[in-house]
Amino acid sequence: MNHQRNIYLHMKPLGEAREILFKTFADFPRLESENVPVPEAVGRVLAGPVTAVLSSPQFHLAAMDGIAVDAAATFGAGPASPKQFQAGKDAFFVNTGHIMPPGTNAVIMIEYLQEAESGGITIEAPAFPWQHVRRVGEDMVATEQLFPGNHLITPYCLGALLTAGVGLVSVKKKPRVLLIPTGSELTDYQSVLTQGLKPGQVIETNSHVLGKLVEAWGGSPERHTPVGDEPAKIQSVLKTAVEGEFDVVLITGGSSAGSEDYARSAIADLGQVLVHGVTIMPGKPLIIGAINRKPVFGIPGYPVSAVIAFEQFVGPLLCRLLGLPEKQRERILVTPTRKIPSKLGVEEFLRVKLGKVGDRIVATPLGRGAGAITTLTAADGLIRIPQQVEGLREFVPVEAELLRPLAAVEHTLVVVGSHDNTIDVLADRLRAAHPEMTLSSSHVGSMGGLMAVKQGACHLAGIHLLNTEDGSYNRAYIHKYLPDQPVKLVNLVLRDQGLIVAKGNPKQIRGIQDLSRGNVTFINRQTGSGTRILLDFRLKQLGISPSAIKGYENDEFTHMAVAVAVLSGAADAGLGIFAAARALDLDFIPVVTEQYDLVIPECHFHSEGVQLLLQIIASNDFKQRVQALGGYHTQKTGEIISLP
């Protein structure tokens, strides 16, 4: 096997790549069929039409409680001319579901009868033929087709099939999909649980995620043990797979342009590479190949890229193999709350958080890294930015694909602003107490939160903005940036803010003044955050120029990200909250106890969702959970702060 570094010379647009895939495998060998018991057939696809063995009902049945009669005998009955019947002779008492007695074709409901002790029955209104009667074959008739071939059996179908006397159905065998994880750095999660993660190792997750996606799209996955970066072994496993009973093969990882990415050469040596590189983001390194007339995919190694590649190519192909229409998500119009740039020439799948604020669904973008699987788990929707568009304009509606039901989006409280760990506690407590409600938070800094309130893009914002003139928090900024907007200010917590440093404080950092030492690397918070404002204020007090601090220009969006940077050794210190330092067992040098408040527009303050949230904030359970995090003080929690 010859191998050289892959170069994307002929990347295909998404539509063209899909067309190549579907055209190449349009004559894919028909899937074999198998017979399965009807109760086990839900989720399977019929290999051919199914007809009823029995009619339903098989007999004329009473559809109401009452008497069965010959309708003709009741004609002419009325209040002025009642008619008499004799029970057991020309009128027969029946219950719902009883077989109609011979010679009868109508049921008169029992509440319209007048009964005598002698067995006589009086009626004052006529019946019409087949009134309140389920006739033979009303639901289905023997030999009638119930479902055509390629029909997906649902739980609703079981009743019809069993009622029709069908016990076995012929269904298509599920397409067998082999997943081959590649990469010498990979390790199974089970070994990590017992042995820990060694430097340079990566937990192999893609094959597990993709395996469940295969199941969701109707296939039957099988996972091969991870294969290292050994070209000959990768090719050997692939050759065995395509010569065996597998219908589709996914090689996870090894599709990019690195010197140890061997998927392309393995496919090329055994068959044909149809596509290498698609102009989408994430998912660009995708490979589509054909070996022995079977589809083989080189799936990118980054988790989000892998999922996007699967959903755009592998999943739709499985649907076609099964004779099913491609899955479609619900689409709605959403409003981006800020300008979102995008790269020309690439179709981007932008992950966004959604929530209904006022009369519009607002969209806040999540991180764009292909390696961050949490950008999918936290996303409510996907916005597809076409390759000929440079980005999205703020407050111009665009279409989004929903990853959650619209009802869930409409019951989401949107929190924008400064990051704090107590927001996660709030989200958990809200969901526990009110399962229909969700709290969605976006970390854009305190000033970003105020701007979101101003633009009507959130239900509430978290802020901790220091007034450098008098040492107070938040009120001055509200007066300055929201002068004409009625809002409520509610204290969430008081929290200890300080320098997060490595365990044991090896650099012997004692305060902010030490950040200007040449041997100290700092990690900052983003511009507009309350933490950044606090830092700049203290630097000014100390007469230290930001340019004197190594790493001042490097920033993160959350306190936990700052703590991780220190833990990993990327930085020696960062300004953050005590709870973040404690969570990762780092040392902490106190600087200030600050006030973290929630800004709530008056138009949302009395809404059901906000009021439920305020009840949780005021609860002892919430306060105890917060105090357990460390570095928090709750004596003012839930207090509405005056805004004179």
Secondary structure, 3 states (H helix, E strand, C coil): CCCCCCCCCCCECHHHHHHHHHHHCCCCCCCCEEEEEHHHCCCCEECCCEECCCCECCCCEECCCEEEECHHHHCCCECCECEEEEECCCEEEECCCCECCCCCCEEEEHHHCEECCCCEEEECCCCCCCCCEECCCCCECCCCEEECCCCECCHHHHHHHHHCCCCEEEEECCCEEEEEEECCCEECHHHHHHHCCCCCCEECCHHHHHHHHHHHCCCEEEECCCECCCHHHHHHHHHHHHHCCCCEEEEECCCCCCCCCCHHHHHHHHCEEEEECECEECCCCCEEEEECCEEEEEECCCHHHHHHHHHHHHHHHHHHHHCCCCCCCCEEEEEECCCEECCCCCEEEEEEEEEEECCEEEEEECCCCCCCCHHHHCCCEEEEECCCCCEECCCCCEEEEECCCHHHHHCEEEEEECCCHHHHHHHHHHHHHCCCCEEEEEECCHHHHHHHHHCCCCCEEEECCECCCCCCECHHHHHHHCCCCCEEEEEEEEEEEEEEECCCCCCCCCCHHHHHCCCCCEEEECCCCHHHHHHHHHHHHHCCCHHHCCCCCCEECCHHHHHHHHHHCCCCEEEEEHHHHHHCCCEEEEEEEEEEEEEEEHHHHCCHHHHHHHHHHHCHHHHHHHHHHCCEECCCCCCEECCC
